[in-house]
Amino acid sequence: MFKNFPTNLNIYAVTAANEEESSYAAYCDTDAEVGGKDIGSCLGDLFSIKWMEDTESTTDDKYTL
């Protein structure tokens, strides 16, 4: 996704995967229900789910990259 990403944009990019391996699915099967209905898919990947759970579990607003 970021293999030939421009370096002069002054932004950070993060990803859960690399060129040879995909991210691991999370919140699948019975965890993949929206409004009580099974959506037949996974709701996220391990990287993004853990990032969001960590963000929600802390009141520290001084994250840095």
N, C-alpha and C positions, 0 to 999 in steps of 0.2 A: 504494500500500500504506500509506503514512504520511500521506496528504493531510490527513485530519482527526484526526491522532494527538493524544491529550491531551498537554499540555505540563507538567502538574503531577505526573508520575510519577517524576521523578528518574532516568531511564534514557536511554541513547543507542540510537538505531536507525540502522542503515546498510542501504543497499540498492544493488544493482547497476544498477537501472533507474530511470526516471522515469515520469511519467504517459503519455508519448507514445512511449517507446522501451523495448524489452525488453533484457535482458542478452544477451550473446553466448555461445552454447553452447561448451563445451570438453570435451575427452576424449570425442570421438565416433568413430564408425567402428571402426577396429582398436584404438583406445585405450579403447574402451568394452567391455572384456572383464572379467568377474569369474570367477575360478576357471577361466580358459581358455575361457569361454563368452561369445559375443557376446550382450549383453543387448538390442540393438536400440534403444538410446537413448543420450543423452549423460549423462555422469556428473556434470556440474556446469556452472557458468557461469564465464566468465573472471574475474570479480571474486572469487568465493569460492575458486576454484582458486589464484589468485595470492596471496590472503590466507593460505590454508593452506600453500602452498609457502614463503612468506616466514616464516611462523611456525615451520615445521619446519627452516628453514635457519639459524636464529640461536639463540644461547643467551641472548640478552638478554631478560630477563623483565620489562622495564620499559616495555612499550608503553603509550601513553596516547592518549586521544581528546580 
